[in-house]
Amino acid sequence: MKHHGMRDVVIMLLSSLLLFTSVLCATARVLLDDTTSFNVSVPSRDPPQVYADHTGISPADIVWKADTEDDAKLTPEERWCRFVSRGTSLMKAMMLSEEDARRELGWPYVQSPFDGDMRQDLATWGYLDTDELHRGRDGACNFQEKPKLENVFRDLKSDSRSSGKGGPNHCFYVQHSDSPAMKRDQYGRLPKPEEQRYQVGETEYRATNAHAGVGVNPTDGFLYLLDRSSAVEAARELWKRKPASNELPELRSTSDIAFGFWNRVASEATRKNLKYIMSCDILNEHTEETIRTALDKVNAGTLESQLWPGRDFEFAFGENKGEEVEAALALLGSPNGIAAGYFLIQHKMQLGWKYTGKAKVFVTEDDFPDIYMMFYVSDSAPWEGPVSNNGAQLQKSQGKSHRKRSREGASSKKSKKSKVKKVKKAYWRTAL
């Protein structure tokens, strides 16, 4: 099968998985992201193009929010369904052109309007972004002094030193408070963060106290997502209420801020040299829950046992891959995974066509181990070989997940069986 034809088949399989998952998850009372359609588009390999005017529409407004409060309202099964749905849509978008991805996701645009080093953009939107602040974070990127990660960089044949120690790992940190853009009082003093304001055009905004710590190493191909407090979460805590979207800075997506830092270090020769996106020291409870579920689905043991090289979850469809593919998609759609997906699909004009073919989960050797998740990035889409049995594998995987959740009574079971029977027929028609 030709490469282009194989991509069509994979997108069809992903579309079928989305539809199948939506029915199963509906029985668990979770509404999947309704921005996602189930139409199969024919992928285009034309150069990515910006589709629409971005004025007044933040990239953070058109993507799914990693909202802890919202996710907390769901059961573990519902969260799993939501993350599988998101991961599936992100994987499809990696294979589609700007216009096709926009149509598939239901977004007004996919390509981010933010580009370059973003110094001016960050300043405009109220961020503190100084060399002094970045130097103060150098230790977070000096992996040479983190013996628990020594095997990681040795096996990946990468320099573990920070830029401050002469290495290629550059650390950056920005915060949404105490910046030059914030208005001073009559004595030139900054108010408390909860009282800080800044002006963009005719509109006054409040500081959110959000922050983002990011490391980049274009030489060896690493992007490190170190720590983050989103504008939504930080503002909720600082303002003691949930903020409205139009109260937040337009530049607030982690993937956009990270791309600005990537551009500050990358040369023309290394700009597209992205190989790994690593989410470091994961603290998000829903991501940890997803990782544990993923390991359980493939009988890989406990999370605490996943010392380097940890456990790989491949996105490639193939024989007996159903459970693993579903788990990989859930990891991509988790709160700590979606930034990796956004980074790839929203910067195609600059990075070219990039895909993630594998998610790796590992922990450090410690009484209280740190959790890491790494997405492998390449210029090749994650599939090889025949796909004739993929429909059966994914159907088997989803059916197994469904059976685990089907314990709510005879009438409920009967209703579910009817829905699953219908979608199975549709699944086989589209997947094979």
C-alpha positions as CSV (number, residue, x, y, z in Angstrom):
1,M,0.0,0.0,0.0
2,K,1.3,3.4,-0.9
3,H,2.3,5.9,1.9
4,H,-0.6,8.2,1.0
5,G,-3.1,5.4,1.0
6,M,-1.8,4.1,4.3
7,R,-2.4,7.5,5.9
8,D,-6.0,7.5,4.6
9,V,-6.6,4.1,6.2
10,V,-5.0,5.2,9.6
11,I,-7.2,8.3,9.6
12,M,-10.2,6.1,8.9
13,L,-9.3,3.9,11.8
14,L,-8.9,6.9,14.1
15,S,-12.2,8.2,13.0
16,S,-13.8,4.9,13.8
17,L,-12.1,4.7,17.2
18,L,-13.5,8.2,18.0
19,L,-17.0,7.1,17.1
20,F,-16.8,3.8,18.9
21,T,-15.4,5.5,22.0
22,S,-18.0,8.2,22.0
23,V,-20.8,5.6,22.2
24,L,-19.1,3.7,25.0
25,C,-18.3,6.9,26.9
26,A,-21.9,8.1,26.5
27,T,-23.0,5.2,28.6
28,A,-20.7,6.5,31.3
29,R,-22.4,9.9,31.1
30,V,-19.4,11.8,29.7
31,L,-19.8,14.1,26.7
32,L,-16.7,13.9,24.5
33,D,-15.3,17.0,22.9
34,D,-18.1,18.1,20.6
35,T,-15.7,20.1,18.5
36,T,-14.6,16.8,16.9
37,S,-16.5,15.5,13.8
38,F,-16.3,11.9,12.5
39,N,-15.9,12.7,8.8
40,V,-12.9,11.2,7.1
41,S,-11.0,13.9,5.2
42,V,-8.5,13.1,2.5
43,P,-5.1,14.4,3.8
44,S,-3.3,17.0,1.9
45,R,0.5,17.3,1.9
46,D,0.5,20.9,0.7
47,P,2.5,23.3,2.8
48,P,0.6,24.4,5.9
49,Q,-1.3,27.7,5.5
50,V,-2.8,30.1,8.0
51,Y,-6.5,29.7,7.3
52,A,-8.2,32.7,9.0
53,D,-7.9,36.0,10.7
54,H,-6.9,35.4,14.4
55,T,-7.8,38.8,15.7
56,G,-9.4,38.5,19.1
57,I,-9.3,34.7,19.2
58,S,-6.6,33.3,21.5
59,P,-5.2,29.9,20.6
60,A,-6.0,28.9,24.2
61,D,-9.7,29.6,23.4
62,I,-9.9,27.1,20.5
63,V,-8.2,24.1,22.1
64,W,-9.4,21.9,24.9
65,K,-8.7,23.2,28.3
66,A,-6.7,21.2,30.8
67,D,-9.0,22.3,33.5
68,T,-8.5,20.4,36.7
69,E,-11.8,21.5,38.1
70,D,-13.7,20.3,35.1
71,D,-11.8,17.0,34.9
72,A,-12.4,16.4,38.6
73,K,-16.2,16.3,38.0
74,L,-15.7,13.1,36.0
75,T,-15.2,9.5,37.1
76,P,-11.9,7.8,36.2
77,E,-13.7,6.0,33.4
78,E,-15.1,9.2,32.0
79,R,-11.7,11.0,32.2
80,W,-10.1,8.1,30.3
81,C,-12.7,8.4,27.6
82,R,-12.2,12.1,27.4
83,F,-8.4,11.8,27.1
84,V,-8.6,9.0,24.5
85,S,-11.0,11.2,22.4
86,R,-8.6,14.2,22.7
87,G,-5.5,12.1,21.9
88,T,-7.2,10.6,18.8
89,S,-8.2,14.0,17.5
90,L,-4.7,15.3,18.0
91,M,-3.2,12.3,16.2
92,K,-5.5,12.9,13.3
93,A,-4.7,16.6,13.1
94,M,-1.0,15.7,12.9
95,M,-1.7,14.0,9.6
96,L,-3.9,16.7,8.1
97,S,-3.3,20.0,6.4
98,E,-4.3,23.3,8.1
99,E,-7.7,23.4,6.3
100,D,-8.4,19.7,6.8
101,A,-7.4,19.8,10.5
102,R,-9.4,22.9,11.1
103,R,-12.5,21.2,9.6
104,E,-11.8,18.0,11.5
105,L,-11.4,19.7,14.8
106,G,-14.1,22.4,14.3
107,W,-11.6,25.2,15.2
108,P,-11.5,28.6,13.4
109,Y,-7.8,28.0,12.8
110,V,-5.1,25.5,13.8
111,Q,-1.8,27.2,12.9
112,S,-0.9,29.5,15.9
113,P,-0.6,33.3,15.2
114,F,2.3,33.6,17.6
115,D,5.8,33.2,16.1
116,G,9.4,34.3,16.6
117,D,11.0,34.7,20.0
118,M,7.8,36.3,21.4
119,R,9.7,38.8,23.5
120,Q,7.3,41.6,22.5
121,D,4.2,39.4,22.7
122,L,5.1,38.3,26.2
123,A,5.8,41.9,27.2
124,T,2.5,43.1,25.7
125,W,0.5,40.4,27.5
126,G,1.9,41.2,30.9
127,Y,4.6,38.6,31.4
128,L,7.8,39.0,33.4
129,D,10.4,37.7,30.9
130,T,14.0,38.6,31.9
131,D,17.5,37.1,31.4
132,E,17.9,37.2,35.2
133,L,14.8,35.2,35.7
134,H,15.9,32.6,33.2
135,R,19.4,32.3,34.7
136,G,17.8,31.7,38.0
137,R,16.2,28.5,36.6
138,D,19.4,27.2,35.0
139,G,19.7,24.4,37.6
140,A,16.4,22.9,36.5
141,C,18.1,22.1,33.1
142,N,21.4,20.9,34.5
143,F,20.5,17.3,34.3
144,Q,24.2,16.4,34.9
145,E,23.5,17.1,38.6
146,K,20.4,14.9,38.6
147,P,22.0,11.4,38.9
148,K,18.5,9.7,38.8
149,L,18.3,10.8,35.1
150,E,21.9,9.9,34.2
151,N,20.8,6.7,32.3
152,V,18.3,8.7,30.2
153,F,20.8,11.1,28.7
154,R,23.4,8.4,28.3
155,D,21.1,6.1,26.4
156,L,19.8,8.9,24.2
157,K,23.4,10.0,23.6
158,S,22.7,13.6,24.7
159,D,24.6,16.2,26.7
160,S,23.0,16.6,30.1
161,R,24.6,19.9,31.0
162,S,22.7,23.2,31.2
163,S,23.7,26.2,29.2
164,G,25.1,27.8,32.4
165,K,27.5,24.9,32.7
166,G,28.5,25.0,29.0
167,G,25.8,22.5,27.8
168,P,23.0,22.8,25.2
169,N,20.0,22.7,27.7
170,H,18.6,26.2,28.0
171,C,16.0,27.0,30.8
172,F,13.4,29.7,30.6
173,Y,10.8,30.9,33.1
174,V,8.1,33.5,32.8
175,Q,5.4,34.7,35.2
176,H,2.3,36.7,34.7
177,S,2.8,39.3,37.5
178,D,5.4,41.9,38.6
179,S,6.2,42.7,35.0
180,P,7.0,46.2,33.5
181,A,3.6,46.1,31.9
182,M,1.8,46.2,35.2
183,K,0.6,49.6,36.4
184,R,2.4,51.2,39.3
185,D,0.8,53.4,42.0
186,Q,1.4,57.1,42.4
187,Y,4.8,56.3,44.1
188,G,6.0,54.0,41.3
189,R,5.4,50.9,43.4
190,L,3.8,47.6,42.2
191,P,0.6,46.6,44.0
192,K,0.1,43.0,45.3
193,P,-0.3,40.5,42.5
194,E,-4.1,40.2,43.0
195,E,-4.4,44.0,42.4
196,Q,-2.0,44.3,39.5
197,R,-3.4,45.5,36.1
198,Y,-2.1,46.1,32.6
199,Q,-3.4,47.6,29.5
200,V,-3.7,46.1,25.9
201,G,-5.3,48.5,23.5
202,E,-8.5,49.8,25.1
203,T,-8.8,46.9,27.5
204,E,-7.5,46.5,31.0
205,Y,-6.5,43.1,32.2
206,R,-5.5,41.6,35.6
207,A,-2.4,39.7,36.5
208,T,-3.1,36.0,36.9
209,N,0.1,34.9,38.6
210,A,0.4,32.1,36.0
211,H,3.9,30.8,35.3
212,A,5.7,28.5,32.8
213,G,9.1,26.8,33.1
214,V,10.4,25.4,29.8
215,G,13.7,23.9,28.7
216,V,14.9,23.7,25.1
217,N,17.8,21.9,23.4
218,P,17.5,22.1,19.6
219,T,21.0,20.7,19.2
220,D,19.9,17.3,20.6
221,G,16.2,17.7,19.8
222,F,14.7,18.1,23.3
223,L,11.8,20.2,24.5
224,Y,11.3,20.0,28.3
225,L,8.0,21.0,29.9
226,L,9.3,21.6,33.4
227,D,6.5,23.2,35.4
228,R,3.4,25.2,34.8
229,S,0.5,27.0,36.4
230,S,-2.1,27.8,33.7
231,A,-3.7,31.2,33.5
232,V,-7.1,29.6,34.3
233,E,-5.9,27.7,37.3
234,A,-3.7,30.6,38.6
235,A,-6.4,33.2,38.2
236,R,-9.0,31.1,39.9
237,E,-6.7,30.8,42.9
238,L,-5.6,34.5,42.9
239,W,-9.0,36.0,42.1
240,K,-11.0,33.5,44.2
241,R,-13.3,32.8,41.3
242,K,-13.3,31.2,37.9
243,P,-12.1,33.7,35.2
244,A,-13.9,34.4,32.0
245,S,-11.9,33.6,28.9
246,N,-11.8,37.3,27.8
247,E,-10.3,38.2,31.1
248,L,-7.1,36.2,30.4
249,P,-4.1,37.1,28.2
250,E,-4.4,35.9,24.6
251,L,-0.9,34.5,24.8
252,R,-1.3,31.8,27.5
253,S,-0.9,28.4,25.8
254,T,2.1,26.5,27.1
255,S,2.8,25.2,23.6
256,D,3.0,28.8,22.2
257,I,5.2,30.1,25.0
258,A,7.5,27.0,24.6
259,F,7.7,27.6,20.9
260,G,8.9,31.2,21.6
261,F,11.7,29.8,23.7
262,W,12.6,27.2,21.1
263,N,13.0,30.0,18.6
264,R,15.3,31.9,20.9
265,V,17.9,29.1,20.8
266,A,17.3,27.3,17.5
267,S,19.2,28.2,14.4
268,E,18.0,27.7,10.9
269,A,19.9,24.3,10.9
270,T,18.3,23.1,14.1
271,R,14.8,24.7,14.1
272,K,13.2,21.5,12.9
273,N,15.4,19.1,14.9
274,L,12.7,18.1,17.4
275,K,13.0,14.6,18.6
276,Y,11.6,14.4,22.2
277,I,9.0,16.3,24.1
278,M,9.5,15.5,27.8
279,S,7.0,16.3,30.5
280,C,9.1,16.4,33.7
281,D,8.2,15.6,37.3
282,I,4.5,15.2,36.7
283,L,2.3,16.3,39.6
284,N,-1.1,16.4,37.9
285,E,-3.2,13.7,39.6
286,H,-5.3,13.0,36.5
287,T,-2.3,12.5,34.3
288,E,-0.9,10.1,37.0
289,E,-4.2,8.3,37.1
290,T,-4.1,8.0,33.3
291,I,-0.6,6.6,33.4
292,R,-1.5,4.0,36.0
293,T,-4.6,3.0,33.9
294,A,-2.4,2.7,30.8
295,L,0.1,0.5,32.5
296,D,-2.7,-1.7,33.8
297,K,-4.3,-2.1,30.4
298,V,-1.1,-3.6,29.0
299,N,-0.2,-5.6,32.2
300,A,3.0,-3.6,32.6
301,G,3.1,-3.6,36.4
302,T,3.0,-0.7,38.8
303,L,4.0,2.9,38.0
304,E,6.6,2.7,40.7
305,S,8.4,-0.2,38.9
306,Q,8.8,1.7,35.7
307,L,12.5,2.7,36.1
308,W,14.3,3.8,33.0
309,P,13.8,2.7,30.2
310,G,10.3,2.5,31.5
311,R,7.4,1.4,29.4
312,D,6.7,2.4,25.8
313,F,3.3,2.9,24.3
314,E,3.4,3.0,20.5
315,F,0.8,4.7,18.3
316,A,1.5,2.4,15.4
317,F,-1.5,0.2,14.5
318,G,-0.8,-3.5,14.1
319,E,-1.4,-7.0,15.3
320,N,-2.4,-7.2,19.0
321,K,-1.9,-3.4,19.4
322,G,-5.4,-2.4,20.4
323,E,-4.9,-1.8,24.1
324,E,-1.5,-0.2,23.6
325,V,-2.8,2.2,20.9
326,E,-5.7,3.2,23.1
327,A,-3.4,3.8,26.1
328,A,-1.0,5.9,23.9
329,L,-3.9,8.1,22.7
330,A,-5.0,8.6,26.3
331,L,-1.5,9.7,27.4
332,L,-1.4,12.2,24.5
333,G,-4.9,13.5,25.5
334,S,-4.0,13.8,29.2
335,P,-3.4,17.2,30.9
336,N,0.4,16.7,30.5
337,G,0.2,15.3,27.0
338,I,-2.0,17.8,25.1
339,A,0.7,20.5,25.1
340,A,2.9,18.1,23.1
341,G,0.1,17.6,20.6
342,Y,-0.6,21.3,20.3
343,F,3.1,22.0,19.8
344,L,3.2,19.8,16.7
345,I,-0.1,20.6,15.1
346,Q,0.0,24.4,15.7
347,H,3.5,25.1,14.3
348,K,3.6,23.1,11.1
349,M,4.6,26.1,9.0
350,Q,7.8,26.4,11.0
351,L,8.5,22.8,12.0
352,G,7.1,21.0,9.0
353,W,5.1,17.8,9.3
354,K,5.9,16.2,12.7
355,Y,4.3,13.2,14.3
356,T,4.7,11.4,17.6
357,G,5.1,7.7,17.2
358,K,5.6,6.6,20.8
359,A,5.0,7.8,24.4
360,K,7.4,6.6,27.1
361,V,6.6,6.6,30.8
362,F,9.3,6.2,33.4
363,V,10.1,7.1,37.0
364,T,13.2,7.9,38.9
365,E,14.6,5.5,41.5
366,D,13.5,7.0,44.8
367,D,11.2,6.4,47.8
368,F,9.0,9.1,46.2
369,P,9.8,8.7,42.5
370,D,9.4,11.6,40.0
371,I,7.2,10.7,37.1
372,Y,8.2,11.5,33.5
373,M,6.4,11.2,30.2
374,M,8.3,11.6,26.9
375,F,6.8,11.7,23.4
376,Y,9.1,10.7,20.5
377,V,8.8,13.0,17.5
378,S,9.7,12.2,13.9
379,D,9.0,13.3,10.4
380,S,7.4,9.9,9.6
381,A,3.8,9.0,10.6
382,P,3.5,6.2,13.2
383,W,2.5,3.2,11.1
384,E,4.2,0.5,9.2
385,G,3.2,-2.8,7.6
386,P,-0.2,-4.3,7.0
387,V,-3.3,-2.9,8.7
388,S,-5.9,-5.5,7.7
389,N,-6.4,-6.6,11.4
390,N,-6.4,-3.1,12.9
391,G,-10.2,-2.9,13.1
392,A,-10.4,-6.1,15.0
393,Q,-7.7,-5.1,17.4
394,L,-9.2,-1.7,18.2
395,Q,-12.6,-3.2,18.5
396,K,-11.3,-5.8,20.9
397,S,-9.6,-3.1,22.9
398,Q,-12.7,-0.9,23.2
399,G,-14.9,-3.9,23.8
400,K,-12.7,-5.0,26.7
401,S,-12.8,-1.5,28.2
402,H,-16.6,-1.4,27.8
403,R,-17.1,-4.8,29.6
404,K,-15.1,-3.4,32.6
405,R,-17.6,-0.6,32.9
406,S,-20.8,-2.6,32.3
407,R,-22.0,-3.4,35.8
408,E,-24.8,-1.1,36.3
409,G,-27.8,-3.4,36.0
410,A,-29.7,-5.4,33.4
411,S,-31.6,-2.6,31.7
412,S,-28.5,-0.5,31.4
413,K,-26.7,-3.4,29.9
414,K,-29.4,-4.1,27.4
415,S,-29.3,-0.4,26.3
416,K,-25.5,-0.5,26.0
417,K,-25.5,-3.7,24.0
418,S,-27.9,-2.2,21.5
419,K,-25.7,0.9,21.1
420,V,-22.5,-1.1,20.9
421,K,-24.0,-3.5,18.3
422,K,-25.0,-0.6,16.1
423,V,-21.6,1.1,16.3
424,K,-19.7,-2.1,15.7
425,K,-21.5,-2.5,12.4
426,A,-20.5,1.1,11.4
427,Y,-17.0,0.5,12.7
428,W,-16.4,-2.6,10.5
429,R,-17.8,-0.8,7.5
430,T,-15.4,2.2,7.9
431,A,-12.3,0.5,9.4
432,L,-11.8,-2.4,7.1
